[in-house]
Amino acid sequence: MLRFLFSKTFILQLILAGIFIALVILGTYFFLINYAKTGEAVTVPNLEGYDLVEAEAELTQLDLEIEVIDSIFHLGQQGGIIMEQQPREGSMVKKNRKIYLTISRYETPTVKVPNVLNQTSAIAISKLNRRGFIIGKLTSKTDPCDGCAIGIELNGKTIQPETNIPVGSKIDLIIGQLNEGANSVVPTLYGLTKDEATQVLHNFELNRGAYNFDETVETGGDSLAARVFYQSEKSGESIKLGSPINITLTLDITKLPNVNLDSIKASI
């Protein structure tokens, strides 16, 4: 064994192996230098939230190219805003590399209004919400179909089922009532978010009136998380169908009345 370790054959193989390893290391080193040498590699900036024109100007300064590969619809978002990018922010790429972008769609897609006439208001609202519509004002009108949706309006004009209108449109509903001046019971809204409170009121054929936030709510994210701690009409009282209920919301849970939130949410 020792004789082999000191033999010319073994020493020659050892030298050749060392030369091979050195060549691999040197080759890798020079490849990386060639790929990312000064002036050719750039850092990809964060483009999400930029307007497409702004993003193109930013990439042009870095000698990078732009290519839009997809567009997606976001309710309330203006068109041409960068939603996603590839490669991601902070990636190292060579100059003239294409940066692939997904932007918000310029055109608002349309969808057919489902036929909810003569169906209960709860079912009508649920169907319209699932299609991407926002429920606006509920008004009542004397009709034999008590508690049913008997009319659909958009911007004060009557629209027919199966009409194509933009997703996210605010639709007003006319609810039938057997007796003029019919009443509804005011639900408990404490502890609900603004959207949850609106849904509960609609389920009781009432409208959300004005809404305000206390001093704890400072940002848009805060407003989404805030909870109702005041409602203008006491729960359990009788009130005319379609009446508005004003609410005030807070992030301070100590302001909330002592109520069973699970029971309240069960009405959503």
C-alpha positions as YAML, in Angstrom:
chain: A
units: angstrom
residues:
- id: 1
  name: MET
  ca: [0.00, 0.00, 0.00]
- id: 2
  name: LEU
  ca: [2.73, 2.45, 0.97]
- id: 3
  name: ARG
  ca: [4.69, 1.48, -2.13]
- id: 4
  name: PHE
  ca: [1.66, 2.43, -4.30]
- id: 5
  name: LEU
  ca: [1.20, 5.81, -2.54]
- id: 6
  name: PHE
  ca: [4.76, 6.74, -3.41]
- id: 7
  name: SER
  ca: [4.71, 5.29, -6.90]
- id: 8
  name: LYS
  ca: [5.11, 7.46, -9.99]
- id: 9
  name: THR
  ca: [1.69, 6.36, -11.24]
- id: 10
  name: PHE
  ca: [-0.14, 7.59, -8.12]
- id: 11
  name: ILE
  ca: [1.80, 10.86, -7.97]
- id: 12
  name: LEU
  ca: [1.03, 11.50, -11.65]
- id: 13
  name: GLN
  ca: [-2.69, 10.82, -11.11]
- id: 14
  name: LEU
  ca: [-2.67, 13.14, -8.10]
- id: 15
  name: ILE
  ca: [-1.04, 15.94, -10.12]
- id: 16
  name: LEU
  ca: [-3.55, 15.51, -12.97]
- id: 17
  name: ALA
  ca: [-6.48, 15.57, -10.53]
- id: 18
  name: GLY
  ca: [-5.11, 18.76, -8.98]
- id: 19
  name: ILE
  ca: [-4.74, 20.39, -12.39]
- id: 20
  name: PHE
  ca: [-8.33, 19.38, -13.30]
- id: 21
  name: ILE
  ca: [-9.75, 20.85, -10.09]
- id: 22
  name: ALA
  ca: [-7.77, 24.05, -10.58]
- id: 23
  name: LEU
  ca: [-9.07, 24.40, -14.14]
- id: 24
  name: VAL
  ca: [-12.66, 23.90, -12.99]
- id: 25
  name: ILE
  ca: [-12.28, 26.57, -10.29]
- id: 26
  name: LEU
  ca: [-10.61, 28.99, -12.68]
- id: 27
  name: GLY
  ca: [-13.21, 28.34, -15.36]
- id: 28
  name: THR
  ca: [-16.06, 28.99, -12.93]
- id: 29
  name: TYR
  ca: [-14.38, 32.14, -11.68]
- id: 30
  name: PHE
  ca: [-13.86, 33.59, -15.15]
- id: 31
  name: PHE
  ca: [-17.41, 32.64, -16.18]
- id: 32
  name: LEU
  ca: [-18.85, 34.57, -13.24]
- id: 33
  name: ILE
  ca: [-16.57, 37.51, -13.90]
- id: 34
  name: ASN
  ca: [-17.62, 37.54, -17.55]
- id: 35
  name: TYR
  ca: [-21.31, 37.27, -16.64]
- id: 36
  name: ALA
  ca: [-21.41, 39.91, -13.94]
- id: 37
  name: LYS
  ca: [-18.45, 42.14, -14.60]
- id: 38
  name: THR
  ca: [-18.69, 45.81, -13.71]
- id: 39
  name: GLY
  ca: [-21.10, 47.74, -15.94]
- id: 40
  name: GLU
  ca: [-22.97, 44.68, -17.26]
- id: 41
  name: ALA
  ca: [-24.92, 43.36, -14.26]
- id: 42
  name: VAL
  ca: [-27.69, 45.46, -12.73]
- id: 43
  name: THR
  ca: [-30.06, 45.09, -9.79]
- id: 44
  name: VAL
  ca: [-33.75, 44.74, -10.67]
- id: 45
  name: PRO
  ca: [-35.74, 47.53, -8.94]
- id: 46
  name: ASN
  ca: [-39.12, 47.11, -7.26]
- id: 47
  name: LEU
  ca: [-41.73, 48.07, -9.86]
- id: 48
  name: GLU
  ca: [-44.92, 46.91, -8.14]
- id: 49
  name: GLY
  ca: [-47.33, 49.82, -7.76]
- id: 50
  name: TYR
  ca: [-45.66, 51.83, -10.54]
- id: 51
  name: ASP
  ca: [-47.57, 53.08, -13.55]
- id: 52
  name: LEU
  ca: [-46.50, 51.27, -16.73]
- id: 53
  name: VAL
  ca: [-45.01, 54.47, -18.18]
- id: 54
  name: GLU
  ca: [-43.02, 55.11, -14.99]
- id: 55
  name: ALA
  ca: [-41.77, 51.51, -14.93]
- id: 56
  name: GLU
  ca: [-40.62, 51.72, -18.55]
- id: 57
  name: ALA
  ca: [-38.68, 54.92, -17.84]
- id: 58
  name: GLU
  ca: [-37.05, 53.33, -14.78]
- id: 59
  name: LEU
  ca: [-35.96, 50.21, -16.69]
- id: 60
  name: THR
  ca: [-34.70, 52.21, -19.67]
- id: 61
  name: GLN
  ca: [-32.28, 54.06, -17.39]
- id: 62
  name: LEU
  ca: [-30.92, 50.68, -16.26]
- id: 63
  name: ASP
  ca: [-30.63, 49.35, -19.85]
- id: 64
  name: LEU
  ca: [-33.34, 46.79, -19.17]
- id: 65
  name: GLU
  ca: [-36.27, 45.95, -21.41]
- id: 66
  name: ILE
  ca: [-39.94, 45.69, -20.51]
- id: 67
  name: GLU
  ca: [-42.53, 43.15, -21.62]
- id: 68
  name: VAL
  ca: [-46.15, 42.92, -20.41]
- id: 69
  name: ILE
  ca: [-47.18, 39.27, -20.32]
- id: 70
  name: ASP
  ca: [-50.55, 39.47, -18.58]
- id: 71
  name: SER
  ca: [-53.23, 41.79, -17.20]
- id: 72
  name: ILE
  ca: [-55.60, 41.13, -14.35]
- id: 73
  name: PHE
  ca: [-58.67, 42.98, -13.11]
- id: 74
  name: HIS
  ca: [-58.66, 44.59, -9.67]
- id: 75
  name: LEU
  ca: [-61.83, 46.32, -8.53]
- id: 76
  name: GLY
  ca: [-61.14, 50.01, -7.94]
- id: 77
  name: GLN
  ca: [-57.61, 49.86, -9.37]
- id: 78
  name: GLN
  ca: [-56.73, 52.10, -12.30]
- id: 79
  name: GLY
  ca: [-55.37, 50.39, -15.39]
- id: 80
  name: GLY
  ca: [-51.68, 50.02, -16.20]
- id: 81
  name: ILE
  ca: [-50.42, 49.57, -12.64]
- id: 82
  name: ILE
  ca: [-47.69, 46.93, -12.10]
- id: 83
  name: MET
  ca: [-49.11, 44.07, -10.04]
- id: 84
  name: GLU
  ca: [-46.31, 41.49, -10.40]
- id: 85
  name: GLN
  ca: [-42.82, 41.34, -11.89]
- id: 86
  name: GLN
  ca: [-40.33, 38.66, -12.88]
- id: 87
  name: PRO
  ca: [-37.40, 38.57, -12.03]
- id: 88
  name: ARG
  ca: [-38.20, 39.81, -8.54]
- id: 89
  name: GLU
  ca: [-36.84, 42.94, -6.88]
- id: 90
  name: GLY
  ca: [-33.15, 42.66, -5.98]
- id: 91
  name: SER
  ca: [-32.30, 40.05, -8.61]
- id: 92
  name: MET
  ca: [-28.98, 40.53, -10.47]
- id: 93
  name: VAL
  ca: [-29.39, 40.41, -14.25]
- id: 94
  name: LYS
  ca: [-27.38, 41.37, -17.33]
- id: 95
  name: LYS
  ca: [-28.14, 44.53, -19.24]
- id: 96
  name: ASN
  ca: [-30.78, 44.29, -21.99]
- id: 97
  name: ARG
  ca: [-32.56, 41.55, -20.00]
- id: 98
  name: LYS
  ca: [-36.36, 41.57, -20.33]
- id: 99
  name: ILE
  ca: [-38.39, 42.21, -17.18]
- id: 100
  name: TYR
  ca: [-41.79, 40.51, -17.46]
- id: 101
  name: LEU
  ca: [-44.72, 42.40, -15.96]
- id: 102
  name: THR
  ca: [-48.32, 41.72, -15.02]
- id: 103
  name: ILE
  ca: [-50.42, 44.89, -14.95]
- id: 104
  name: SER
  ca: [-53.92, 45.86, -13.86]
- id: 105
  name: ARG
  ca: [-56.40, 45.72, -16.69]
- id: 106
  name: TYR
  ca: [-57.48, 48.97, -18.33]
- id: 107
  name: GLU
  ca: [-60.99, 47.83, -19.23]
- id: 108
  name: THR
  ca: [-63.48, 46.82, -16.54]
- id: 109
  name: PRO
  ca: [-65.02, 43.47, -17.51]
- id: 110
  name: THR
  ca: [-68.79, 43.22, -17.74]
- id: 111
  name: VAL
  ca: [-71.02, 40.50, -16.41]
- id: 112
  name: LYS
  ca: [-74.72, 39.69, -16.75]
- id: 113
  name: VAL
  ca: [-77.05, 40.72, -13.96]
- id: 114
  name: PRO
  ca: [-78.67, 37.51, -12.67]
- id: 115
  name: ASN
  ca: [-82.44, 37.26, -12.58]
- id: 116
  name: VAL
  ca: [-83.22, 37.84, -8.91]
- id: 117
  name: LEU
  ca: [-86.72, 39.22, -9.37]
- id: 118
  name: ASN
  ca: [-89.39, 37.73, -7.08]
- id: 119
  name: GLN
  ca: [-86.72, 36.07, -4.98]
- id: 120
  name: THR
  ca: [-86.21, 36.92, -1.33]
- id: 121
  name: SER
  ca: [-84.01, 39.93, -0.70]
- id: 122
  name: ALA
  ca: [-81.40, 37.77, 1.08]
- id: 123
  name: ILE
  ca: [-81.09, 35.41, -1.90]
- id: 124
  name: ALA
  ca: [-81.06, 38.32, -4.39]
- id: 125
  name: ILE
  ca: [-78.29, 40.13, -2.49]
- id: 126
  name: SER
  ca: [-76.23, 36.93, -2.20]
- id: 127
  name: LYS
  ca: [-76.49, 36.23, -5.94]
- id: 128
  name: LEU
  ca: [-75.56, 39.79, -6.89]
- id: 129
  name: ASN
  ca: [-72.60, 39.81, -4.51]
- id: 130
  name: ARG
  ca: [-71.30, 36.55, -5.97]
- id: 131
  name: ARG
  ca: [-71.36, 38.13, -9.45]
- id: 132
  name: GLY
  ca: [-69.14, 40.94, -8.19]
- id: 133
  name: PHE
  ca: [-71.75, 43.66, -7.73]
- id: 134
  name: ILE
  ca: [-72.05, 46.01, -4.77]
- id: 135
  name: ILE
  ca: [-75.44, 46.43, -3.14]
- id: 136
  name: GLY
  ca: [-76.34, 50.07, -2.78]
- id: 137
  name: LYS
  ca: [-79.68, 51.33, -1.45]
- id: 138
  name: LEU
  ca: [-82.70, 49.23, -0.62]
- id: 139
  name: THR
  ca: [-86.09, 50.86, -1.14]
- id: 140
  name: SER
  ca: [-89.52, 49.39, -0.52]
- id: 141
  name: LYS
  ca: [-92.67, 49.37, -2.65]
- id: 142
  name: THR
  ca: [-96.07, 47.84, -2.09]
- id: 143
  name: ASP
  ca: [-96.22, 44.46, -3.80]
- id: 144
  name: PRO
  ca: [-97.84, 41.06, -3.16]
- id: 145
  name: CYS
  ca: [-94.38, 39.44, -3.08]
- id: 146
  name: ASP
  ca: [-93.53, 40.51, 0.44]
- id: 147
  name: GLY
  ca: [-89.78, 40.70, 1.10]
- id: 148
  name: CYS
  ca: [-88.89, 39.94, -2.53]
- id: 149
  name: ALA
  ca: [-86.63, 41.83, -4.91]
- id: 150
  name: ILE
  ca: [-89.08, 43.33, -7.41]
- id: 151
  name: GLY
  ca: [-86.82, 45.83, -9.16]
- id: 152
  name: ILE
  ca: [-83.18, 46.41, -10.03]
- id: 153
  name: GLU
  ca: [-81.73, 49.89, -10.58]
- id: 154
  name: LEU
  ca: [-78.37, 51.26, -11.67]
- id: 155
  name: ASN
  ca: [-77.72, 54.99, -11.30]
- id: 156
  name: GLY
  ca: [-81.43, 55.59, -10.85]
- id: 157
  name: LYS
  ca: [-82.44, 53.69, -14.00]
- id: 158
  name: THR
  ca: [-84.25, 50.37, -14.10]
- id: 159
  name: ILE
  ca: [-82.22, 47.53, -15.61]
- id: 160
  name: GLN
  ca: [-83.43, 44.14, -16.72]
- id: 161
  name: PRO
  ca: [-81.98, 40.75, -15.74]
- id: 162
  name: GLU
  ca: [-79.30, 39.43, -18.12]
- id: 163
  name: THR
  ca: [-78.12, 42.97, -18.89]
- id: 164
  name: ASN
  ca: [-74.33, 43.25, -19.14]
- id: 165
  name: ILE
  ca: [-72.91, 45.89, -16.81]
- id: 166
  name: PRO
  ca: [-69.40, 46.50, -15.37]
- id: 167
  name: VAL
  ca: [-68.22, 44.32, -12.49]
- id: 168
  name: GLY
  ca: [-68.23, 46.27, -9.23]
- id: 169
  name: SER
  ca: [-71.26, 48.39, -10.18]
- id: 170
  name: LYS
  ca: [-73.43, 49.54, -7.28]
- id: 171
  name: ILE
  ca: [-76.92, 48.11, -7.73]
- id: 172
  name: ASP
  ca: [-79.99, 49.39, -5.89]
- id: 173
  name: LEU
  ca: [-82.83, 47.00, -5.14]
- id: 174
  name: ILE
  ca: [-86.54, 47.61, -4.79]
- id: 175
  name: ILE
  ca: [-88.03, 45.28, -2.18]
- id: 176
  name: GLY
  ca: [-91.70, 44.40, -2.20]
- id: 177
  name: GLN
  ca: [-93.77, 44.82, 0.96]
- id: 178
  name: LEU
  ca: [-97.29, 43.56, 1.45]
- id: 179
  name: ASN
  ca: [-98.36, 46.47, 3.62]
- id: 180
  name: GLU
  ca: [-97.20, 50.04, 3.08]
- id: 181
  name: GLY
  ca: [-95.16, 51.23, 6.03]
- id: 182
  name: ALA
  ca: [-94.05, 47.73, 7.08]
- id: 183
  name: ASN
  ca: [-91.32, 47.60, 9.70]
- id: 184
  name: SER
  ca: [-88.20, 45.63, 10.40]
- id: 185
  name: VAL
  ca: [-86.37, 44.89, 13.63]
- id: 186
  name: VAL
  ca: [-83.08, 46.72, 14.13]
- id: 187
  name: PRO
  ca: [-80.26, 44.15, 14.33]
- id: 188
  name: THR
  ca: [-77.26, 44.28, 16.66]
- id: 189
  name: LEU
  ca: [-74.20, 45.55, 14.79]
- id: 190
  name: TYR
  ca: [-71.66, 45.85, 17.63]
- id: 191
  name: GLY
  ca: [-68.32, 44.20, 16.91]
- id: 192
  name: LEU
  ca: [-68.87, 43.94, 13.13]
- id: 193
  name: THR
  ca: [-66.72, 45.50, 10.43]
- id: 194
  name: LYS
  ca: [-68.26, 48.09, 8.11]
- id: 195
  name: ASP
  ca: [-68.87, 45.54, 5.36]
- id: 196
  name: GLU
  ca: [-70.27, 42.96, 7.79]
- id: 197
  name: ALA
  ca: [-72.62, 45.54, 9.30]
- id: 198
  name: THR
  ca: [-73.82, 46.54, 5.81]
- id: 199
  name: GLN
  ca: [-74.56, 42.91, 4.96]
- id: 200
  name: VAL
  ca: [-76.52, 42.36, 8.19]
- id: 201
  name: LEU
  ca: [-78.57, 45.52, 7.60]
- id: 202
  name: HIS
  ca: [-79.40, 44.38, 4.08]
- id: 203
  name: ASN
  ca: [-80.49, 41.02, 5.43]
- id: 204
  name: PHE
  ca: [-82.99, 42.93, 7.60]
- id: 205
  name: GLU
  ca: [-84.02, 45.06, 4.59]
- id: 206
  name: LEU
  ca: [-82.42, 48.15, 6.10]
- id: 207
  name: ASN
  ca: [-79.74, 50.49, 4.75]
- id: 208
  name: ARG
  ca: [-76.39, 51.55, 6.15]
- id: 209
  name: GLY
  ca: [-76.46, 55.29, 6.61]
- id: 210
  name: ALA
  ca: [-73.46, 57.46, 7.43]
- id: 211
  name: TYR
  ca: [-70.39, 55.81, 8.91]
- id: 212
  name: ASN
  ca: [-67.61, 57.41, 10.92]
- id: 213
  name: PHE
  ca: [-64.37, 56.32, 12.59]
- id: 214
  name: ASP
  ca: [-62.99, 57.41, 15.92]
- id: 215
  name: GLU
  ca: [-59.45, 58.71, 16.52]
- id: 216
  name: THR
  ca: [-57.94, 55.20, 16.64]
- id: 217
  name: VAL
  ca: [-58.50, 54.69, 12.91]
- id: 218
  name: GLU
  ca: [-55.75, 56.39, 10.90]
- id: 219
  name: THR
  ca: [-55.12, 54.33, 7.74]
- id: 220
  name: GLY
  ca: [-57.06, 52.43, 5.13]
- id: 221
  name: GLY
  ca: [-55.99, 49.17, 6.73]
- id: 222
  name: ASP
  ca: [-57.30, 50.42, 10.08]
- id: 223
  name: SER
  ca: [-60.69, 51.18, 8.53]
- id: 224
  name: LEU
  ca: [-60.99, 47.61, 7.28]
- id: 225
  name: ALA
  ca: [-60.23, 46.19, 10.72]
- id: 226
  name: ALA
  ca: [-62.32, 48.67, 12.75]
- id: 227
  name: ARG
  ca: [-65.43, 47.42, 14.57]
- id: 228
  name: VAL
  ca: [-68.83, 49.00, 15.22]
- id: 229
  name: PHE
  ca: [-69.18, 50.39, 18.75]
- id: 230
  name: TYR
  ca: [-72.11, 52.74, 18.10]
- id: 231
  name: GLN
  ca: [-75.30, 52.42, 16.06]
- id: 232
  name: SER
  ca: [-77.87, 55.19, 15.70]
- id: 233
  name: GLU
  ca: [-80.87, 52.93, 16.38]
- id: 234
  name: LYS
  ca: [-81.05, 50.53, 19.30]
- id: 235
  name: SER
  ca: [-81.14, 46.84, 18.45]
- id: 236
  name: GLY
  ca: [-84.54, 45.23, 18.85]
- id: 237
  name: GLU
  ca: [-86.48, 48.38, 18.02]
- id: 238
  name: SER
  ca: [-89.02, 48.43, 15.20]
- id: 239
  name: ILE
  ca: [-88.14, 50.67, 12.28]
- id: 240
  name: LYS
  ca: [-89.53, 51.26, 8.79]
- id: 241
  name: LEU
  ca: [-88.13, 49.04, 6.03]
- id: 242
  name: GLY
  ca: [-85.32, 50.69, 4.10]
- id: 243
  name: SER
  ca: [-84.43, 53.08, 6.91]
- id: 244
  name: PRO
  ca: [-80.74, 54.01, 7.28]
- id: 245
  name: ILE
  ca: [-78.71, 53.12, 10.38]
- id: 246
  name: ASN
  ca: [-75.64, 55.25, 11.10]
- id: 247
  name: ILE
  ca: [-72.59, 53.56, 12.63]
- id: 248
  name: THR
  ca: [-69.28, 54.55, 14.22]
- id: 249
  name: LEU
  ca: [-66.27, 52.23, 14.26]
- id: 250
  name: THR
  ca: [-63.10, 51.86, 16.34]
- id: 251
  name: LEU
  ca: [-59.99, 49.76, 16.81]
- id: 252
  name: ASP
  ca: [-60.31, 50.04, 20.60]
- id: 253
  name: ILE
  ca: [-62.09, 46.84, 21.62]
- id: 254
  name: THR
  ca: [-62.69, 48.21, 25.12]
- id: 255
  name: LYS
  ca: [-65.31, 50.51, 23.60]
- id: 256
  name: LEU
  ca: [-67.39, 47.58, 22.34]
- id: 257
  name: PRO
  ca: [-70.49, 46.71, 24.37]
- id: 258
  name: ASN
  ca: [-70.52, 43.30, 26.02]
- id: 259
  name: VAL
  ca: [-72.29, 41.28, 23.33]
- id: 260
  name: ASN
  ca: [-72.13, 37.76, 21.91]
- id: 261
  name: LEU
  ca: [-70.19, 38.40, 18.68]
- id: 262
  name: ASP
  ca: [-70.62, 34.81, 17.48]
- id: 263
  name: SER
  ca: [-74.38, 35.17, 17.69]
- id: 264
  name: ILE
  ca: [-74.27, 38.48, 15.81]
- id: 265
  name: LYS
  ca: [-72.11, 37.06, 13.02]
- id: 266
  name: ALA
  ca: [-74.49, 34.13, 12.65]
- id: 267
  name: SER
  ca: [-76.93, 36.57, 11.06]
- id: 268
  name: ILE
  ca: [-74.49, 37.35, 8.22]
...
